[in-house]
Amino acid sequence: MMNLKSQNTKFQTQISKRYILFYKPYAVLSQFSPEPGKQTLKDFLSLPKDIYPVGRLDYDSEGLLLLTNDNEIKTKLTDPKFEHPKTYLAQVENIPTEKALLQLRTGVTVEGKKTKPADIELLSEEPILPPRSTPIRFRKNILTVWIKIILREGRNRQVRKMTAAIGHPTLRLLRIKIGNLEIQDLQPGEWKEITLRDIV
């Protein structure tokens, strides 16, 4: 039988877990440690030292970042064997053909290894998003379009490398969902605390 002290310890462990949703702005490193001339998470969040990002978002990417001190959740969300979906919006150069989109769906070769199948949707309208701190350079002779991409793996700079592989470089990239967690009404630089129930 569990004694009162053990119950209290277990309860304290449970309530000590924290889960933070953060909208990482463009040109911010997904780390707390300082780096000269660059903003980091420390410029936006004041959290205990044991809370870290689950996965990463590149310096030049934006969107949803989950931070926690729950190692079990970190593993479930980042270990490739769980195939946890992550949803992105990518603005790319020119309009991909259906053949090019099929390549993304079935897998493209990136650095000698084929990517896993992905869910791909060519958006008919530009999504309503907060403006980026450094706007995308407009070129009137080059069309752009937005693609919704759902990945179930997390290779380094994967979306950018995938769209480049089909000849449509990514100009702007946002992550809008991690599993069932959505960016919702957060604005760049804002964060909110959620519960384990929100994640699972």
C-alpha positions in Angstrom: 0.0 0.0 0.0 1.3 3.5 -0.9 1.9 5.6 2.2 0.9 9.2 2.6 4.5 10.4 1.9 4.6 8.4 -1.3 1.2 9.8 -2.4 2.4 13.4 -1.7 5.6 12.8 -3.7 3.7 11.4 -6.6 1.2 14.3 -6.5 4.0 16.8 -6.4 5.6 15.1 -9.4 2.4 15.3 -11.3 1.7 18.9 -10.6 5.3 19.9 -11.4 4.9 19.1 -15.1 4.4 22.1 -17.2 3.4 22.6 -20.9 3.9 25.8 -22.7 2.6 26.7 -26.2 4.7 29.5 -27.8 4.4 31.2 -31.1 8.0 31.5 -32.2 8.6 34.6 -34.4 10.8 34.7 -37.4 14.5 35.2 -36.7 14.4 33.7 -33.2 16.5 30.7 -32.1 14.7 27.7 -30.5 17.0 27.8 -27.5 17.5 29.7 -24.2 21.3 29.9 -24.4 22.4 33.2 -25.8 24.0 33.7 -29.2 25.6 37.0 -30.2 23.3 39.2 -32.3 20.4 36.8 -32.3 17.2 36.6 -30.3 16.4 33.4 -28.3 13.5 32.1 -26.4 14.9 33.9 -23.3 13.8 37.2 -24.9 10.2 36.1 -24.7 9.9 33.5 -21.9 11.0 33.4 -18.3 10.7 29.8 -17.3 12.5 27.3 -14.9 15.7 25.9 -16.3 14.2 22.4 -16.7 11.7 23.4 -19.4 12.9 23.0 -22.9 11.5 22.9 -26.5 10.0 19.7 -27.9 11.9 19.5 -31.1 13.0 22.7 -32.9 11.9 25.3 -35.4 14.6 26.8 -37.6 15.8 30.3 -37.0 14.1 31.5 -40.2 10.8 29.5 -39.6 7.8 30.6 -37.5 5.0 29.1 -35.5 4.1 26.6 -32.9 6.6 25.4 -30.4 5.8 23.3 -27.4 8.0 23.5 -24.3 7.9 21.1 -21.3 9.8 19.3 -18.6 7.8 16.1 -19.3 10.3 13.8 -20.9 7.7 11.1 -21.7 5.7 13.6 -23.8 9.0 14.8 -25.4 9.7 11.3 -26.5 6.2 10.6 -27.8 6.2 13.8 -29.9 9.7 13.5 -31.3 10.5 9.8 -31.7 10.0 8.9 -35.4 8.5 5.5 -34.4 5.3 7.3 -33.1 4.8 9.2 -36.4 3.3 12.1 -34.6 1.9 14.6 -37.2 3.1 18.2 -37.5 1.3 20.6 -39.8 3.1 23.4 -41.7 2.1 26.2 -44.1 4.8 26.8 -46.7 4.8 29.7 -49.2 6.7 28.5 -52.3 8.0 30.0 -55.5 5.8 29.4 -58.5 2.8 27.0 -58.7 3.7 23.3 -58.4 2.2 20.9 -60.9 0.1 18.0 -59.8 3.1 15.8 -60.6 5.3 17.8 -58.3 2.7 17.6 -55.5 2.5 13.8 -56.0 6.2 13.7 -55.5 5.9 15.4 -52.1 3.0 13.1 -51.1 4.9 9.9 -52.0 8.3 11.0 -50.9 11.3 12.8 -52.4 15.0 12.1 -52.0 16.7 14.5 -49.6 20.4 14.0 -48.9 20.3 10.4 -50.2 17.2 9.3 -48.3 13.6 9.3 -49.3 11.1 11.2 -47.1 8.1 9.4 -45.7 4.7 10.0 -47.4 3.2 13.3 -46.4 -0.3 14.9 -46.7 -0.1 17.8 -49.2 -2.7 20.4 -50.0 -2.3 23.2 -52.5 -4.3 26.1 -50.9 -6.6 28.1 -53.2 -6.3 31.3 -51.1 -3.5 32.9 -49.2 -3.9 32.1 -45.4 -4.5 35.0 -43.0 -1.3 35.2 -41.0 0.4 37.9 -38.9 3.0 39.8 -40.9 6.5 38.6 -40.7 9.0 40.9 -39.0 11.1 40.9 -42.2 8.7 40.7 -45.1 9.2 38.3 -48.0 10.9 40.1 -50.9 8.2 40.6 -53.6 9.1 39.9 -57.2 6.3 40.7 -59.7 7.6 38.2 -62.2 7.6 35.2 -59.8 4.3 33.9 -58.6 4.0 32.3 -55.1 1.5 29.9 -53.6 0.8 28.3 -50.2 1.0 24.6 -49.5 -0.3 22.8 -46.4 2.1 20.0 -45.4 1.6 17.3 -42.7 4.8 15.4 -41.9 5.2 12.4 -39.6 8.9 12.6 -39.4 11.2 15.4 -38.3 14.4 15.7 -40.3 16.5 18.8 -40.3 14.9 21.6 -42.4 12.8 19.0 -44.0 10.0 21.1 -45.5 12.5 23.5 -47.2 14.5 20.6 -48.6 11.5 18.8 -49.9 10.1 21.8 -51.7 13.5 22.6 -53.1 13.8 19.1 -54.4 10.8 19.6 -56.6 12.0 23.0 -57.8 9.8 25.2 -55.6 11.9 26.9 -52.9 10.2 27.8 -49.7 10.0 31.5 -49.0 8.1 31.5 -45.7 7.4 28.6 -43.4 5.1 28.3 -40.4 4.2 25.4 -38.2 0.5 25.6 -37.2 -0.1 22.3 -35.4 1.7 19.7 -33.4 -0.6 16.7 -33.2 -3.9 18.1 -32.0 -2.3 21.3 -30.6 -3.1 24.4 -32.7 -1.6 27.8 -32.7 -5.1 29.3 -32.5 -5.2 32.9 -31.4 -1.6 33.2 -30.4 0.4 36.0 -32.0 4.2 36.0 -32.7 6.0 36.2 -29.3 3.0 35.2 -27.3 2.6 32.0 -25.2 0.1 30.2 -23.0 0.2 27.4 -20.5 -1.8 24.2 -21.3 -2.4 20.9 -19.5 -1.4 17.3 -20.3 -5.1 16.7 -21.2 -4.8 19.2 -24.1 -1.9 17.2 -25.6 -3.2 13.7 -25.3 
